[in-house]
Amino acid sequence: MKKQKKLWEALNRMAVSFTGALALLIVMAVFSKPQSGLAAPGDLGSAAAKYPNIVGTTLQACDLCHTASIPSLNPYGAAYKANGRNSAAFGLIENLDSDGDGFKNIQEISSLTFPGNPASFPAIPTPTNTAVPTSTPVPTNPPVATSTSIPVSTSTPVATVPVSAFITIGLTSPSVIVGGTSTVAVNLNNIPTGGFASAEFTCTFNPTLVEISSITATNLFGTDPVTVVNGPQNGSFIVAIAGSNGNKAATGGAAFTFSAKGLQVGQSAIDCQTRVSVGNQSLATISSTPANLPITSAQGIFAGKVLANKPVTVTLYNLDNSAAGSVIVNVDGTFSLSASAGTYTAVASAPGYLKAQGSFTITNGNTTTSQTISLHAGDIDGNDVIDQFDALTIGINYNAVTPAAADLNNDSVINVLDLEILAGNYRQSGALAWQ
């Protein structure tokens, strides 16, 4: 009986122990399970693996993703959770500005500031010799990074301060003929106090219409500026100018010049997009106004309309009476004749008709248009007089086909109808005045 009692007591003790152990395991399981919204060790481990620069810093803490009221998430933590809450999620939200302080998440992590806290952001550098707009709030106590920042990009820094300077392009000749040249000046205007230490000009043009040469820097950036020219090639070139020995461009003027030669008729835009530096190793883009260079023909055009029943020839004569060119008018009497610039005597003539004559000046790339004129029929013998001798020619060749000059109406027979036309202009003489 005693043995049974002892055995029963031992079994009771074992049951109590087992029940307590089971309860302990249940409590541990409940409290060891990560709660939704709370940082698990894996989250901070993933962040440290993604961004080694945060290891041992204030960013390697719950504050990276949580507000002070844990488990509440800050904007960065909310974005991390919304994008999968894994290592890849950090990469997906790098280019967001979760806290809206003007800096991307990756910029803040690189600078060891909190991407989910708008009061924590990278220090803002203040460019030298440049006023800060009063409308832009500047934090009085920007947080200071506790370790060296990792650069986000290797590209040239861009100035954030607006620059009021601007570029204009001047042409010594507003237009050129094919083969002609205009000197182009690239002007830097409205330079702010303190001046510019350097400038980079990226210029474009139409290479099928214009040929660029003789790119030369001026002394705008002081005497002996350091200049680099890349191109011209495929319609563009780059000119970089830096003042030597501390010199700067302090007043407006031409930064450099070049020659533009016309290759063929057309119009080429010439533009120079420009970035400037005040000497603080950052570049600011300034506005540029392009110029247009028209390229015109090396010749002008003489045009007009001459009426007659016979084919009309228009001839231009030089001052020495040598022929400069001629053309037969169209069926409707219109004509167009190209010639070099100059002053000419123009003569319109047709067999059996009095001539028309006038003086005309032709300019390169332009069209000189004469008045419409009708030639007078009847001067069959071509002596600039319509008289009985012309009528006699009709009588001698009556009902014949030739001479063609006597067939005034061009109907292939010489008869009274031609005499009728002659009579309408009888006794007229000399060349008609043509303007």
ChimeraX attribute file (.defattr): number of C-alpha atoms within 10 A of each C-alpha:
attribute: neighborCount
match mode: 1-to-1
recipient: residues
	/A:1	6
	/A:2	7
	/A:3	7
	/A:4	9
	/A:5	10
	/A:6	11
	/A:7	11
	/A:8	11
	/A:9	11
	/A:10	11
	/A:11	12
	/A:12	12
	/A:13	10
	/A:14	11
	/A:15	12
	/A:16	11
	/A:17	12
	/A:18	12
	/A:19	10
	/A:20	12
	/A:21	12
	/A:22	12
	/A:23	12
	/A:24	12
	/A:25	10
	/A:26	12
	/A:27	11
	/A:28	11
	/A:29	10
	/A:30	11
	/A:31	9
	/A:32	9
	/A:33	9
	/A:34	11
	/A:35	11
	/A:36	9
	/A:37	16
	/A:38	15
	/A:39	20
	/A:40	13
	/A:41	11
	/A:42	12
	/A:43	17
	/A:44	19
	/A:45	14
	/A:46	17
	/A:47	21
	/A:48	17
	/A:49	13
	/A:50	14
	/A:51	15
	/A:52	12
	/A:53	20
	/A:54	20
	/A:55	15
	/A:56	10
	/A:57	13
	/A:58	14
	/A:59	20
	/A:60	18
	/A:61	16
	/A:62	20
	/A:63	19
	/A:64	23
	/A:65	28
	/A:66	22
	/A:67	17
	/A:68	10
	/A:69	9
	/A:70	14
	/A:71	15
	/A:72	14
	/A:73	23
	/A:74	22
	/A:75	21
	/A:76	25
	/A:77	24
	/A:78	17
	/A:79	20
	/A:80	24
	/A:81	17
	/A:82	11
	/A:83	16
	/A:84	12
	/A:85	17
	/A:86	14
	/A:87	19
	/A:88	13
	/A:89	17
	/A:90	23
	/A:91	14
	/A:92	13
	/A:93	18
	/A:94	18
	/A:95	13
	/A:96	17
	/A:97	20
	/A:98	23
	/A:99	20
	/A:100	15
	/A:101	17
	/A:102	14
	/A:103	17
	/A:104	19
	/A:105	26
	/A:106	20
	/A:107	24
	/A:108	25
	/A:109	22
	/A:110	22
	/A:111	25
	/A:112	26
	/A:113	27
	/A:114	24
	/A:115	32
	/A:116	27
	/A:117	21
	/A:118	16
	/A:119	15
	/A:120	19
	/A:121	27
	/A:122	22
	/A:123	15
	/A:124	9
	/A:125	7
	/A:126	13
	/A:127	16
	/A:128	10
	/A:129	13
	/A:130	14
	/A:131	11
	/A:132	14
	/A:133	10
	/A:134	7
	/A:135	6
	/A:136	7
	/A:137	8
	/A:138	11
	/A:139	12
	/A:140	6
	/A:141	9
	/A:142	13
	/A:143	16
	/A:144	13
	/A:145	16
	/A:146	11
	/A:147	12
	/A:148	10
	/A:149	15
	/A:150	12
	/A:151	10
	/A:152	12
	/A:153	8
	/A:154	6
	/A:155	7
	/A:156	9
	/A:157	12
	/A:158	14
	/A:159	19
	/A:160	14
	/A:161	14
	/A:162	13
	/A:163	16
	/A:164	12
	/A:165	16
	/A:166	19
	/A:167	23
	/A:168	18
	/A:169	19
	/A:170	18
	/A:171	18
	/A:172	11
	/A:173	14
	/A:174	14
	/A:175	18
	/A:176	23
	/A:177	21
	/A:178	22
	/A:179	16
	/A:180	16
	/A:181	20
	/A:182	20
	/A:183	18
	/A:184	23
	/A:185	22
	/A:186	23
	/A:187	19
	/A:188	23
	/A:189	16
	/A:190	15
	/A:191	17
	/A:192	17
	/A:193	12
	/A:194	15
	/A:195	20
	/A:196	21
	/A:197	22
	/A:198	24
	/A:199	23
	/A:200	21
	/A:201	21
	/A:202	15
	/A:203	19
	/A:204	20
	/A:205	24
	/A:206	16
	/A:207	16
	/A:208	14
	/A:209	21
	/A:210	27
	/A:211	17
	/A:212	23
	/A:213	14
	/A:214	10
	/A:215	18
	/A:216	14
	/A:217	23
	/A:218	17
	/A:219	15
	/A:220	23
	/A:221	27
	/A:222	18
	/A:223	13
	/A:224	15
	/A:225	19
	/A:226	15
	/A:227	18
	/A:228	13
	/A:229	15
	/A:230	11
	/A:231	15
	/A:232	18
	/A:233	11
	/A:234	11
	/A:235	17
	/A:236	18
	/A:237	18
	/A:238	19
	/A:239	22
	/A:240	18
	/A:241	23
	/A:242	25
	/A:243	21
	/A:244	16
	/A:245	11
	/A:246	10
	/A:247	18
	/A:248	23
	/A:249	23
	/A:250	17
	/A:251	17
	/A:252	17
	/A:253	20
	/A:254	21
	/A:255	22
	/A:256	20
	/A:257	20
	/A:258	17
	/A:259	19
	/A:260	25
	/A:261	21
	/A:262	28
	/A:263	20
	/A:264	17
	/A:265	18
	/A:266	17
	/A:267	17
	/A:268	19
	/A:269	14
	/A:270	21
	/A:271	21
	/A:272	25
	/A:273	18
	/A:274	22
	/A:275	20
	/A:276	25
	/A:277	20
	/A:278	23
	/A:279	18
	/A:280	14
	/A:281	14
	/A:282	15
	/A:283	21
	/A:284	17
	/A:285	20
	/A:286	16
	/A:287	15
	/A:288	18
	/A:289	12
	/A:290	19
	/A:291	18
	/A:292	16
	/A:293	24
	/A:294	20
	/A:295	25
	/A:296	22
	/A:297	22
	/A:298	20
	/A:299	19
	/A:300	21
	/A:301	19
	/A:302	22
	/A:303	18
	/A:304	18
	/A:305	19
	/A:306	24
	/A:307	20
	/A:308	20
	/A:309	20
	/A:310	20
	/A:311	16
	/A:312	24
	/A:313	18
	/A:314	25
	/A:315	19
	/A:316	26
	/A:317	17
	/A:318	14
	/A:319	12
	/A:320	7
	/A:321	10
	/A:322	9
	/A:323	14
	/A:324	16
	/A:325	14
	/A:326	18
	/A:327	15
	/A:328	18
	/A:329	21
	/A:330	15
	/A:331	14
	/A:332	10
	/A:333	18
	/A:334	15
	/A:335	19
	/A:336	18
	/A:337	19
	/A:338	21
	/A:339	18
	/A:340	15
	/A:341	16
	/A:342	14
	/A:343	15
	/A:344	21
	/A:345	18
	/A:346	24
	/A:347	20
	/A:348	28
	/A:349	23
	/A:350	24
	/A:351	24
	/A:352	28
	/A:353	30
	/A:354	27
	/A:355	26
	/A:356	22
	/A:357	20
	/A:358	16
	/A:359	15
	/A:360	17
	/A:361	13
	/A:362	20
	/A:363	18
	/A:364	19
	/A:365	20
	/A:366	15
	/A:367	18
	/A:368	15
	/A:369	16
	/A:370	17
	/A:371	10
	/A:372	14
	/A:373	18
	/A:374	17
	/A:375	21
	/A:376	25
	/A:377	29
	/A:378	34
	/A:379	30
	/A:380	28
	/A:381	18
	/A:382	17
	/A:383	13
	/A:384	18
	/A:385	21
	/A:386	27
	/A:387	20
	/A:388	13
	/A:389	13
	/A:390	22
	/A:391	21
	/A:392	14
	/A:393	17
	/A:394	26
	/A:395	16
	/A:396	10
	/A:397	16
	/A:398	18
	/A:399	14
	/A:400	16
	/A:401	16
	/A:402	14
	/A:403	16
	/A:404	18
	/A:405	24
	/A:406	33
	/A:407	30
	/A:408	28
	/A:409	22
	/A:410	15
	/A:411	13
	/A:412	15
	/A:413	20
	/A:414	26
	/A:415	20
	/A:416	13
	/A:417	14
	/A:418	21
	/A:419	23
	/A:420	15
	/A:421	16
	/A:422	28
	/A:423	16
	/A:424	13
	/A:425	18
	/A:426	20
	/A:427	13
	/A:428	18
	/A:429	17
	/A:430	14
	/A:431	19
	/A:432	19
	/A:433	12
	/A:434	18
	/A:435	14
